[in-house]
Every structure is written in structure tokens, then in C-alpha cells.
Amino acid sequence: MRCIVVGGGLSGLASAVWMAEAGYEVTLLERRGALGGRTIAIPQKEVNDVPDNGQHVFASGYENLFRYLDSVGTRHHVEFPGHMTARMPGGKTRRTAFWGLDGLRAMVGDLPGVKGLDKLRTARAQARIFGEALKQPADLDQITAAQWFDRVGLPLSARRAMWDGIVIGLTGDKPDISSAKVPADLLVTGMRKGVKMRTPVSIGYPTVDLDTLFVRSAEAFFRLNNVSVRTRSPVKSIDIVEGVVKGVTLRDGEELEADAVICAVPVWQVKDLLEQMPEHEKIERAVKALTPVPIVSVNLYLDRDIGMEDWGEILYDGEGVLEQVWDRQRMHGREPAGHWFFSTTVSASYELIKKSNDEIIAIQMEMLRRYYPKARDAQVIHSHIVRMPHSTFAQRPGTSGVRPEQKTSVTGLALAGDWTNTEWTTTMEGACQSAARAVEALLESEG
Ligand SMILES: Cc1cc2nc3c(=O)[nH]c(=O)nc-3n(C[C@H](O)[C@H](O)[C@H](O)COP(=O)(O)OP(=O)(O)OC[C@H]3O[C@@H](n4cnc5c(N)ncnc54)[C@H](O)[C@@H]3O)c2cc1C
């Protein structure tokens, strides 16, 4: 049985690996010159280093992603230290653990910058947030996360200390844009995974670059398992005859036949590919509803240490976007080699992305100086900016149910990609869960 996987991002890589494991003869077609999609490393010759297109962090509840890492043999490259650090302007820090005493302090409203009676109000509002996430009042998809927080009486200080960051981290977008149902669903997913694994969901990171973690390892698997990989092979259409998939047509007109096709391209590139599918109107609705969110990642090679206390630090009291700083050398267990490498991520960076490289560096250095006293006189040896206007997607109010299932009405055709319906939103786990479900749908239909 021949299977074509269209798209070589994480969902396509996982689909190709698992279809090959199931005994299919797999061809993976990728539009660009290399595999990896939104999870790639971008080598910097000037500093002999391999930073990523943006720091990717893992949640311990990511089951399908770990299944993929098991398949390609790189699971040992992920660590969960069990804590991160919150940092205030001026440099004051507070370690935030995901369990134990620190977790309990957060539960009862003791968050950085939340004072006096607001602690009590925060504890009460947080209980309501978790309660409503579980009960799911009918109007949750009609309001934004910010309106939800107002409704449950969450003080602004608690939003700035933690909850706005959680919404941006979980949904990819700002609380005044994102539907309240998205963070609510994700809180429930987190609680369910926590109960299943008997430990609260915590955050971890890869100890190697993303190419080593996801791509080189997959390529080694493909060589061993006769998966044929064709890069620079954009697909124009997925071809369907009388409800059965027949193969694909490339943009240069070449036609490839297959018994099964998994379409694993992002939501903003999928529309034309699936025009022959009977339910293409549902796809078009998803394309319209799931709007792209930009992320700007800045890799800064400095002439000195800035004094980070933890591997990852979340900067509070920021600009209404989520700003994070990563100590990449510490995360990768490397000694500084003539430079100190810090990476910053600005999620929902609608404004920053429009600025010039020089402006972005100046803004990020100004931010580091504000939060890290040791960065006051730091000089930039080398910098590398990654602007990704299509990083993640946002789900605004009224879009619940818009993400399509992986199983389609067409025999032999399944959809994958972080935008299809999963327990998660726009994440690596969403991509891998969609692949697992797409493979399962095809194998089921083959009996
Ligand atoms: C900067 C950044 C930070 C992130 N941080 C995190 C994080 O911390 N944690 C987390 O879980 N997630 C994070 N994400 C999200 C995560 O990277 C994505 O959700 C995931 O990688 C999406 O994988 P995918 O396979 O669905 O799509 P993609 O990776 O976009 O792959 C799709 C592939 O299809 C190809 N393609 C498109 N059209 C065609 C065509 N016509 N023919 C052939 N090929 C085609 C594309 O070139 C691409 O390679 C982040 C994303 C970014 C950009």
C-alpha cells in the first residue's frame, strides 16, 4: 500500500514515521528545501551555533509528541526541571514551581505583585475559573478570555502576574482577542493529563536544537525504513475520484498515485489543496476562522552573562504580550564559548514584528537591561532575528467546533496538522496528536 504525506512539518514527519511503522510504502512531499516546518534550527556560522527558529517548550502532558520522539529515538533530549522563574523590572525574582509549596502559593492567590485583599480575590476567582472550565457554561465561546476574567472577578494584578501569560502561552493570542473557551478547554486537558499521570503538568525543554530533535532523527528513520522524501515538491491538489483518493498533483504537473494520502499542511496553505473534497466548505470556514498570530524570536549573543537564575524566565509587568528569556547554553548543558547566548520570545508580537532589525535589537536589549541589572553594559556580539508572521493560530469567540476532524468523508484521505481538531491548540502536541489520529483513521478504514 502506498501512502503520500503532504507537508514535512512535525505532523507530516510523525504521520510518515507511523505509516511506515504500519507497513506502508511512504513518500513524503515537502514544498520547501528542507523538512521541519515550524520547528527548525537556523545555523549561525558567525558564532558557530545552531539556534532554533524560536524556543519551543514542552508540557509533561504531551503524550503523542513523546511517542514520536520514541519512534525516532530522541526522547532522552527533553528535560523537565520542574520550575521556571518570574522576574520583575529591577531584577527581583520569584521561582514558580508547578507543584509543592510554590504551586500551592499560586493556588491561594499568592502571586508576584498581587498584594493585600487582591490575594483573596485571586484565590476566589481562580477557583471559579477552574470550576467554569470544568462546567463549561454555554456562553464561554461568546466571550473573550479577558471578559471571562472580569466576570469571575480576577484582579488586574493577577492577570498581569500570571493569567494573561497563561492565555498567551496556551492559546498563542492575547486575552482580549482569544475566545474564553480555548484556555478553558486547555485547563481541562491539563487537569485530565495531571490526574492520568498523577502529577501536575509541568514545562520542559529540549537539550538539543530542533533539527537534531525532530528532523535529523526522522531522516535517519526514513533511510532505514525506505521512506522516500522529496523536498521542493509543492503539491497543487489532492486528487479524488468518486469519493476515493487517487493521489496528488504537484505544482509542476507531475501526478503521483497513492492508496492513502495524509494532508499535513498548515491552515493558511491548505485551501486550494482540498478543493475536490466534498466538505471543502468546512475547510474554508476553518481557514477564515483560525487567524495567524506572529511570534518574534531574538537570538542574542552577548559579551557577558546577564545573571539569569533559571533556564527560562518570564518577564512580568510587560507590554501585554508574553515575553520570555531563555538561557540556551544552560539548557543545552554547554559552557559559554566567547559569548553568552540568550534567546527571547515575544508571543502575539503584532507590533514588534513590523519593526526593523535594529529597532528590535534595541527594544530587546532595553528590556533585558530593565530586568537584569547585570545586562546594563552588555554588548551584542551577534544577533539573529526570526520573524514568523504565521507562527500559531488564534481562535476568536464564536469559532468553537470549526477545526475539522482528521477522518474525512473521502476513502483513503486523512487530515493532520496542529489546526485540525485535537485536545490541544496550536502546539507540537496538537501536531503529533493530529498525526496519530490521521494514521489511526486510515488504518481503521483499511481494516
Ligand atoms: C516561534 C514558534 C514558537 C513555538 N513555540 C511552541 C512551544 O513552545 N510549544 C509548542 O508545543 N508549540 C510551539 N509552537 C507551535 C508548533 O511549532 C506548531 O504547532 C507545530 O510545529 C505545527 O506543526 P505542523 O506540522 O502542523 O505544521 P508545520 O510545521 O507548519 O508544517 C507544515 C509543512 O507543510 C509544508 N507545506 C505547506 N504547503 C505545502 C504544499 N502545498 N506541498 C507540500 N508541502 C507543503 C510547509 O512547508 C511545512 O513544512 C511554536 C511555533 C513557533 C513558530
The ligand as an SDF file (V2000), in Angstrom:
LIG
                    3D

 53 58  0  0  0  0  0  0  0  0999 V2000
    8.3080   30.5860   17.0960 C   0  0  0  0  0  0  0  0  0  0  0  0
    7.3870   29.4630   17.4850 C   0  0  0  0  0  0  0  0  0  0  0  0
    7.3440   29.0320   18.8020 C   0  0  0  0  0  0  0  0  0  0  0  0
    6.5170   27.9660   19.1640 C   0  0  0  0  0  0  0  0  0  0  0  0
    6.5280   27.5330   20.4500 N   0  0  0  0  0  0  0  0  0  0  0  0
    5.8820   26.3950   20.7660 C   0  0  0  0  0  0  0  0  0  0  0  0
    6.0260   25.8260   22.0520 C   0  0  0  0  0  0  0  0  0  0  0  0
    6.7560   26.3570   22.8860 O   0  0  0  0  0  0  0  0  0  0  0  0
    5.3620   24.6630   22.3380 N   0  0  0  0  0  0  0  0  0  0  0  0
    4.5630   24.0460   21.4100 C   0  0  0  0  0  0  0  0  0  0  0  0
    4.0220   22.9720   21.7130 O   0  0  0  0  0  0  0  0  0  0  0  0
    4.3750   24.5850   20.1760 N   0  0  0  0  0  0  0  0  0  0  0  0
    5.0210   25.7370   19.8300 C   0  0  0  0  0  0  0  0  0  0  0  0
    4.8790   26.2630   18.5830 N   0  0  0  0  0  0  0  0  0  0  0  0
    3.8880   25.6670   17.6480 C   0  0  0  0  0  0  0  0  0  0  0  0
    4.4360   24.4570   16.8920 C   0  0  0  0  0  0  0  0  0  0  0  0
    5.7080   24.7320   16.3380 O   0  0  0  0  0  0  0  0  0  0  0  0
    3.4610   24.1280   15.7480 C   0  0  0  0  0  0  0  0  0  0  0  0
    2.1630   23.9990   16.2720 O   0  0  0  0  0  0  0  0  0  0  0  0
    3.8260   22.8200   15.0360 C   0  0  0  0  0  0  0  0  0  0  0  0
    5.1950   22.7710   14.7290 O   0  0  0  0  0  0  0  0  0  0  0  0
    2.9850   22.7220   13.7520 C   0  0  0  0  0  0  0  0  0  0  0  0
    3.3460   21.5720   13.0070 O   0  0  0  0  0  0  0  0  0  0  0  0
    2.5330   21.2280   11.6780 P   0  0  0  0  0  0  0  0  0  0  0  0
    3.1240   20.0030   11.1150 O   0  0  0  0  0  0  0  0  0  0  0  0
    1.0790   21.2370   11.9800 O   0  0  0  0  0  0  0  0  0  0  0  0
    2.7780   22.4720   10.6860 O   0  0  0  0  0  0  0  0  0  0  0  0
    4.1250   22.9980   10.0240 P   0  0  0  0  0  0  0  0  0  0  0  0
    5.2780   22.8170   10.9310 O   0  0  0  0  0  0  0  0  0  0  0  0
    3.8470   24.3750    9.5530 O   0  0  0  0  0  0  0  0  0  0  0  0
    4.3750   22.0280    8.7730 O   0  0  0  0  0  0  0  0  0  0  0  0
    3.6730   22.0980    7.5820 C   0  0  0  0  0  0  0  0  0  0  0  0
    4.5950   21.8140    6.4210 C   0  0  0  0  0  0  0  0  0  0  0  0
    3.8270   21.7360    5.2120 O   0  0  0  0  0  0  0  0  0  0  0  0
    4.5770   22.3110    4.1640 C   0  0  0  0  0  0  0  0  0  0  0  0
    3.6690   22.6540    3.0560 N   0  0  0  0  0  0  0  0  0  0  0  0
    2.7880   23.6690    3.0040 C   0  0  0  0  0  0  0  0  0  0  0  0
    2.1290   23.6540    1.8450 N   0  0  0  0  0  0  0  0  0  0  0  0
    2.6040   22.6000    1.1350 C   0  0  0  0  0  0  0  0  0  0  0  0
    2.3170   22.0670   -0.1490 C   0  0  0  0  0  0  0  0  0  0  0  0
    1.3790   22.6120   -0.9560 N   0  0  0  0  0  0  0  0  0  0  0  0
    3.0030   20.9730   -0.5680 N   0  0  0  0  0  0  0  0  0  0  0  0
    3.9500   20.3980    0.2230 C   0  0  0  0  0  0  0  0  0  0  0  0
    4.2680   20.8720    1.4490 N   0  0  0  0  0  0  0  0  0  0  0  0
    3.5950   21.9630    1.9090 C   0  0  0  0  0  0  0  0  0  0  0  0
    5.2380   23.5010    4.8260 C   0  0  0  0  0  0  0  0  0  0  0  0
    6.3380   23.9830    4.0750 O   0  0  0  0  0  0  0  0  0  0  0  0
    5.6340   22.9040    6.1800 C   0  0  0  0  0  0  0  0  0  0  0  0
    6.9130   22.3310    6.1530 O   0  0  0  0  0  0  0  0  0  0  0  0
    5.6600   27.3590   18.1910 C   0  0  0  0  0  0  0  0  0  0  0  0
    5.6900   27.8120   16.8760 C   0  0  0  0  0  0  0  0  0  0  0  0
    6.5400   28.8350   16.5150 C   0  0  0  0  0  0  0  0  0  0  0  0
    6.5720   29.2710   15.0800 C   0  0  0  0  0  0  0  0  0  0  0  0
  1  2  1  0
  2  3  1  0
  2 52  2  0
  3  4  2  0
  4  5  1  0
  4 50  1  0
  5  6  2  0
  6  7  1  0
  6 13  1  0
  7  8  2  0
  7  9  1  0
  9 10  1  0
 10 11  2  0
 10 12  1  0
 12 13  2  0
 13 14  1  0
 14 15  1  0
 14 50  1  0
 15 16  1  0
 16 17  1  0
 16 18  1  0
 18 19  1  0
 18 20  1  0
 20 21  1  0
 20 22  1  0
 22 23  1  0
 23 24  1  0
 24 25  2  0
 24 26  1  0
 24 27  1  0
 27 28  1  0
 28 29  2  0
 28 30  1  0
 28 31  1  0
 31 32  1  0
 32 33  1  0
 33 34  1  0
 33 48  1  0
 34 35  1  0
 35 36  1  0
 35 46  1  0
 36 37  1  0
 36 45  1  0
 37 38  2  0
 38 39  1  0
 39 40  1  0
 39 45  2  0
 40 41  1  0
 40 42  2  0
 42 43  1  0
 43 44  2  0
 44 45  1  0
 46 47  1  0
 46 48  1  0
 48 49  1  0
 50 51  2  0
 51 52  1  0
 52 53  1  0
M  END
$$$$
